[in-house]
């Protein structure tokens, strides 16, 4: 049987981001994912997951300076530490690395 996770970046947009955890749980989801969690304190995200009995099953690694056009740092020389710090160590089974857009 397929298992689905609510993508909180795309779903429940009528709610502020941190309220989407409760909305997903109320709809019967047991797992969530989202694109870039870095705007929120890690402790707050972990708390929301626990409060609503949810598992986080995916998030994207740091994109770098998204507003400046960066779309990943995984393969950029000199950015290894920044990439590693973005993975947080909290038992999420899938971290999607955003490699990088080629420089022109």
C-alpha positions as protocol buffer text, in pm:
chain_id: "A"
residue {
  index: 1
  type: UNK
  ca { x: 0 y: 0 z: 0 }
}
residue {
  index: 2
  type: UNK
  ca { x: 140 y: 344 z: -89 }
}
residue {
  index: 3
  type: UNK
  ca { x: 236 y: 577 z: 193 }
}
residue {
  index: 4
  type: UNK
  ca { x: 208 y: 948 z: 141 }
}
residue {
  index: 5
  type: UNK
  ca { x: 368 y: 1244 z: 317 }
}
residue {
  index: 6
  type: UNK
  ca { x: 215 y: 1588 z: 324 }
}
residue {
  index: 7
  type: UNK
  ca { x: 444 y: 1843 z: 158 }
}
residue {
  index: 8
  type: UNK
  ca { x: 404 y: 2137 z: 392 }
}
residue {
  index: 9
  type: UNK
  ca { x: 567 y: 2375 z: 144 }
}
residue {
  index: 10
  type: UNK
  ca { x: 291 y: 2307 z: -107 }
}
residue {
  index: 11
  type: UNK
  ca { x: -9 y: 2204 z: 101 }
}
residue {
  index: 12
  type: UNK
  ca { x: -212 y: 2391 z: 363 }
}
residue {
  index: 13
  type: UNK
  ca { x: -91 y: 2727 z: 235 }
}
residue {
  index: 14
  type: UNK
  ca { x: -395 y: 2889 z: 392 }
}
residue {
  index: 15
  type: UNK
  ca { x: -215 y: 2837 z: 727 }
}
residue {
  index: 16
  type: UNK
  ca { x: 109 y: 2989 z: 852 }
}
residue {
  index: 17
  type: UNK
  ca { x: 389 y: 2735 z: 806 }
}
residue {
  index: 18
  type: UNK
  ca { x: 411 y: 2614 z: 1166 }
}
residue {
  index: 19
  type: UNK
  ca { x: 35 y: 2553 z: 1180 }
}
residue {
  index: 20
  type: UNK
  ca { x: 53 y: 2322 z: 878 }
}
residue {
  index: 21
  type: UNK
  ca { x: 186 y: 2037 z: 1094 }
}
residue {
  index: 22
  type: UNK
  ca { x: -141 y: 2025 z: 1286 }
}
residue {
  index: 23
  type: UNK
  ca { x: -346 y: 2052 z: 969 }
}
residue {
  index: 24
  type: UNK
  ca { x: -162 y: 1758 z: 814 }
}
residue {
  index: 25
  type: UNK
  ca { x: -205 y: 1547 z: 1126 }
}
residue {
  index: 26
  type: UNK
  ca { x: -575 y: 1636 z: 1142 }
}
residue {
  index: 27
  type: UNK
  ca { x: -612 y: 1504 z: 785 }
}
residue {
  index: 28
  type: UNK
  ca { x: -455 y: 1173 z: 885 }
}
residue {
  index: 29
  type: UNK
  ca { x: -100 y: 1218 z: 762 }
}
residue {
  index: 30
  type: UNK
  ca { x: 171 y: 1059 z: 973 }
}
residue {
  index: 31
  type: UNK
  ca { x: 466 y: 1194 z: 774 }
}
residue {
  index: 32
  type: UNK
  ca { x: 562 y: 1532 z: 631 }
}
residue {
  index: 33
  type: UNK
  ca { x: 823 y: 1685 z: 406 }
}
residue {
  index: 34
  type: UNK
  ca { x: 909 y: 2040 z: 308 }
}
residue {
  index: 35
  type: UNK
  ca { x: 1154 y: 2216 z: 84 }
}
residue {
  index: 36
  type: UNK
  ca { x: 1388 y: 2431 z: 292 }
}
residue {
  index: 37
  type: UNK
  ca { x: 1338 y: 2429 z: 670 }
}
residue {
  index: 38
  type: UNK
  ca { x: 1612 y: 2679 z: 743 }
}
residue {
  index: 39
  type: UNK
  ca { x: 1388 y: 2979 z: 816 }
}
residue {
  index: 40
  type: UNK
  ca { x: 1258 y: 2802 z: 1128 }
}
residue {
  index: 41
  type: UNK
  ca { x: 1456 y: 2705 z: 1438 }
}
residue {
  index: 42
  type: UNK
  ca { x: 1530 y: 2333 z: 1435 }
}
residue {
  index: 43
  type: UNK
  ca { x: 1394 y: 2293 z: 1790 }
}
residue {
  index: 44
  type: UNK
  ca { x: 1060 y: 2441 z: 1683 }
}
residue {
  index: 45
  type: UNK
  ca { x: 1027 y: 2199 z: 1392 }
}
residue {
  index: 46
  type: UNK
  ca { x: 1118 y: 1903 z: 1610 }
}
residue {
  index: 47
  type: UNK
  ca { x: 862 y: 2019 z: 1866 }
}
residue {
  index: 48
  type: UNK
  ca { x: 584 y: 2046 z: 1605 }
}
residue {
  index: 49
  type: UNK
  ca { x: 665 y: 1700 z: 1472 }
}
residue {
  index: 50
  type: UNK
  ca { x: 645 y: 1550 z: 1822 }
}
residue {
  index: 51
  type: UNK
  ca { x: 334 y: 1748 z: 1919 }
}
residue {
  index: 52
  type: UNK
  ca { x: 141 y: 1610 z: 1623 }
}
residue {
  index: 53
  type: UNK
  ca { x: 291 y: 1261 z: 1610 }
}
residue {
  index: 54
  type: UNK
  ca { x: 452 y: 1319 z: 1272 }
}
residue {
  index: 55
  type: UNK
  ca { x: 772 y: 1194 z: 1112 }
}
residue {
  index: 56
  type: UNK
  ca { x: 977 y: 1410 z: 883 }
}
residue {
  index: 57
  type: UNK
  ca { x: 1070 y: 1201 z: 582 }
}
residue {
  index: 58
  type: UNK
  ca { x: 1244 y: 1450 z: 351 }
}
residue {
  index: 59
  type: UNK
  ca { x: 1386 y: 1796 z: 324 }
}
residue {
  index: 60
  type: UNK
  ca { x: 1624 y: 1967 z: 86 }
}
residue {
  index: 61
  type: UNK
  ca { x: 1984 y: 2039 z: 174 }
}
residue {
  index: 62
  type: UNK
  ca { x: 2082 y: 2406 z: 183 }
}
residue {
  index: 63
  type: UNK
  ca { x: 2033 y: 2581 z: -149 }
}
residue {
  index: 64
  type: UNK
  ca { x: 2286 y: 2853 z: -69 }
}
residue {
  index: 65
  type: UNK
  ca { x: 2177 y: 3210 z: -138 }
}
residue {
  index: 66
  type: UNK
  ca { x: 1847 y: 3127 z: -307 }
}
residue {
  index: 67
  type: UNK
  ca { x: 1751 y: 3493 z: -360 }
}
residue {
  index: 68
  type: UNK
  ca { x: 2084 y: 3545 z: -537 }
}
residue {
  index: 69
  type: UNK
  ca { x: 2015 y: 3262 z: -780 }
}
residue {
  index: 70
  type: UNK
  ca { x: 2200 y: 2977 z: -610 }
}
residue {
  index: 71
  type: UNK
  ca { x: 2022 y: 2646 z: -638 }
}
residue {
  index: 72
  type: UNK
  ca { x: 2247 y: 2422 z: -435 }
}
residue {
  index: 73
  type: UNK
  ca { x: 2592 y: 2400 z: -288 }
}
residue {
  index: 74
  type: UNK
  ca { x: 2662 y: 2026 z: -266 }
}
residue {
  index: 75
  type: UNK
  ca { x: 2926 y: 2028 z: -538 }
}
residue {
  index: 76
  type: UNK
  ca { x: 3072 y: 2375 z: -492 }
}
residue {
  index: 77
  type: UNK
  ca { x: 3435 y: 2373 z: -376 }
}
residue {
  index: 78
  type: UNK
  ca { x: 3480 y: 2553 z: -46 }
}
residue {
  index: 79
  type: UNK
  ca { x: 3114 y: 2513 z: 61 }
}
residue {
  index: 80
  type: UNK
  ca { x: 3147 y: 2163 z: 211 }
}
residue {
  index: 81
  type: UNK
  ca { x: 3109 y: 2273 z: 574 }
}
residue {
  index: 82
  type: UNK
  ca { x: 2801 y: 2481 z: 494 }
}
residue {
  index: 83
  type: UNK
  ca { x: 2649 y: 2180 z: 320 }
}
residue {
  index: 84
  type: UNK
  ca { x: 2725 y: 1946 z: 612 }
}
residue {
  index: 85
  type: UNK
  ca { x: 2575 y: 2186 z: 868 }
}
residue {
  index: 86
  type: UNK
  ca { x: 2253 y: 2197 z: 670 }
}
residue {
  index: 87
  type: UNK
  ca { x: 2182 y: 1826 z: 708 }
}
residue {
  index: 88
  type: UNK
  ca { x: 2102 y: 1859 z: 1076 }
}
residue {
  index: 89
  type: UNK
  ca { x: 2123 y: 1530 z: 1254 }
}
residue {
  index: 90
  type: UNK
  ca { x: 1767 y: 1438 z: 1338 }
}
residue {
  index: 91
  type: UNK
  ca { x: 1686 y: 1101 z: 1195 }
}
residue {
  index: 92
  type: UNK
  ca { x: 1531 y: 1219 z: 872 }
}
residue {
  index: 93
  type: UNK
  ca { x: 1570 y: 928 z: 630 }
}
residue {
  index: 94
  type: UNK
  ca { x: 1601 y: 1142 z: 317 }
}
residue {
  index: 95
  type: UNK
  ca { x: 1798 y: 1460 z: 259 }
}
residue {
  index: 96
  type: UNK
  ca { x: 1778 y: 1582 z: -99 }
}
residue {
  index: 97
  type: UNK
  ca { x: 2106 y: 1747 z: -195 }
}
residue {
  index: 98
  type: UNK
  ca { x: 2078 y: 2038 z: -433 }
}
residue {
  index: 99
  type: UNK
  ca { x: 2402 y: 1998 z: -628 }
}
residue {
  index: 100
  type: UNK
  ca { x: 2438 y: 2345 z: -784 }
}
residue {
  index: 101
  type: UNK
  ca { x: 2361 y: 2529 z: -1098 }
}
residue {
  index: 102
  type: UNK
  ca { x: 2655 y: 2556 z: -1333 }
}
residue {
  index: 103
  type: UNK
  ca { x: 2836 y: 2886 z: -1323 }
}
residue {
  index: 104
  type: UNK
  ca { x: 2835 y: 3080 z: -1646 }
}
